[in-house]
Amino acid sequence: MSGPMALEPGGAEQDTLILRLAGTPARGDDRTLALRLPGLAPDPEAVSRLAADLADRTGPAVHPYEVAALLEAEGLTAEQIRQRYGHPNLFSLATALYEQVPRTFPEPAPAADPWRPDTVRCLLRGVLFALPGLAYLLTAPLWHPGRHAGALVVAGLVSWAWGQALGHRAHLRMATGRREAAGTLLTGAPLGAGLATAAAAPLTGGGPVLLATAAQSLYLAAAGVLLVLARERLLLAALVPLIAGAAVLPWWEPGTALRTGPPLLALLATLAGTGHALRAALAVPAAADGPRPRLLWSLPYGLFGLAAGLLVLLEGRREPYAVIVLTVSMGPAEWLLYRYRGLSVAALRATATPAGFLLRSAAVLGGCLAAYLLPLLPAAYLTGAAPATLLLLAATLWTALLLQAFGAAWPPAVICLAAAAVAGTVPALRLPPGPAVLPLCCGAALLGLTAYALLVLGRPSRHA
């Protein structure tokens, strides 16, 4: 008796048993008996039921091996596969399921926006940028703008430039730890206030104007610390005396003492709040000592702060209320910077080619600029400011801030400094085109900044 041995699965010999009788057969005598055993035949109904049960998981598969891995994870044994579904092995059943279930490639669930802005915080920051102006409103009868404004302007420009550079350096240190950032602010803020006061001192003539300049510099330094540490609500609470003092002006003349009291109280409250915030940040355990960022890295941010201050000053000399509009708009501008980053990440996920992403990036940039500028148009008409100048200046500042947010700091600083230098020099020398030079310079700067933004931010690697 002899029988064939199965060497390969799935062969026909698996379902045939051959018996050969012993002895030499005579001519024409066949002593071999072949018995056909019940063979393995796939059960279409069972396979179809399994395919329906696993359709949502086998549809996205790109190879039968993925289906095989799924079947193994479901706990199907080789014996179950043969007896229940009539397939000789796991891979045979996986191939049948792969061929039976149509291919489906569902879109992944939308990911959370990593750059979702805090709307309330951004709007509050815009209000906080403008509220200190109430101090000038309260104390307006106590000083002469023609003689005293120069010192306040010089101190404000120095404070603005220093604050931008210090804020950038503090955020760099924040990557190491909150304690390290607080140490940077504790050292840099008083130094900036001193530099601003010293720069304006020759224009004050001493006396009360010098004190007012020092108070302004101290407030700007302290408020900058609170904003960097994200303590906006604490700063708002510190400005409550100033808000209350300005609220009574339309109905009551408070007198000299009550005109100077609320700004002084607001300054003291801001300094106290800053000390409290720094003490809390310095109480955090120190992080591992890492490399300190270079001072040169923060220089372009300070230069941009100076350029932005000069451009706003040139606009404010002709349209003072335009400065208020620009100041309040910095809150929505910050919100749109976050939205730009979130929309750019979404565009990166939705495109498959660099050219397609560039087009989407340009559309996102244009949409964010339009969303920022459209509310400023009615504000310009309400304040009597020239809409073209205000919108061009606002667009220039927002685009420069956008580039800075992505670490491209030197080009916007150089472009804005050049625009401020030309816009300030031409009227001083009484050269053509005269007052129209400011919108022309802002328009030229905006073109350069927009082209550079598309060049740099139109690359997918900037948003990965």
C-alpha positions, 0 to 999 in steps of 0.5 A: 500500500502506498499513498502520495504525500502532500508537499504543497498546500492546495494541490489536488493530491490532498483530496485523493487517496491512492491504494496500490495492491501488492503483487505483479498484476497480469496484463490488463489487470489494474490493481490500483484503487483510487478513492476521492475524499471530500475536498475543501471547497470555500463557503461563499455565504460564510465568506460573504458574512465575514466580508460584511462584518469586516468591510469597514476595516478591510476596505482601506487595505492596500494588500491582502497581507493587511487583511491577513493581519486583521484576521490574525488579530481577530483570533481566527485559527487555521482550523476555523478557517478550514472548517468554517470558511472552507479555505486551506489557510489564512492567506487564501481567506485574506485574498478572497476578502480583499477581492470581495470588499471594494476599496475605500479610502476614507479621509482621516478625522480632522486634526485639532488646529494647533494654532487656534487663537484665544479670541478673548485674550487677543481682543483684550490685548488690543484694548490694553494697547490703547488704554494708556492713552487715557492718561494723556487725556486726563493730564492734557490741561497740565502740559503743553503739547508743543513744548513737551510732546517731543520728550514723550515721543522720544521716550516712547520710541526708545521704549517701543524699540527696546520692548520689542527686542526684550520681548523677543529675547524673553520668548527665546528664554521661555523655551528654556524655562519660565524662570529664565524668561523672568530673569531676562525681563527683570534685568532688561525692563528697568534698563530699558526704562532708564535708557528711554528716560535718559534719551528724552531727558535733554528735551524735558528741561527737567522738573515735571516733564522729566517725571512724566517721561520717567513715569511713561517709560516705567509703565511701558516697561512694566506693561511689556513684562506683564504681556510677555508673561501672559498676565493681561487680566492683571494689567487690566485690573491695574488700569482700573483707576485710569479707566474710572478717572477718564469715565467722569470727564464728560460730566465733571471737571476733577481738578489737578489733583484728581487728574494726576491721581488716577494715572499715578495709581495705575502706574503704581498698580502696574509696577506692583502687578509686575513685581508679583508676576516676576516673583511667581515666575522666579519661584519656578524651579530652574531648568537645565542650563542651556545655551543662551540666545545671542543678543544679535538675534533680537536686534532686528525685532528692536529695529522693527519696533523703532521703524513701526513707531516712526511710521505711526508717528508720521501718520499721527502727526497728520491724523491723531485718531488714526493712531488710536485705530491702529493701536486697537487693531493690534489685538485683531491683528494678533488673532489673524496671525494665529489664524494664518498659521492654522489655515496654512497648516490646513492648506498643507494637509489639503495639497499634494504639490508645492505649486498647489500649496503656493496658490493656497498660501497666497489665498490665505495671505490675501484673505487674512489681509482683507479680514484685517483691513476691511474693518479699518475702512469704516474706522478711517472714515469715522476718524477723518483719516485718509483711508489709503494711508491708514490701510497701507500702513496697517497692511505693512505692519501686519505683513512685517509682523507675520514674517517676524512670527516665522523668524524672518526678522531682518527683511521686514526690519530693513524694509520698514526702516527704509520706508520710515527714513524716506517718509520722514526725510522727504517732508523735512527737506520739503521734497516732492511728493510732499505729504503723499510720500507716506502712503507711497513708502508704505505701498512700496514696503507692502509690495516688498514684504508681500513678495518676500512673504510669498517667497518664504511662506509659500514653501511647505517646509515653513509650516511642517 
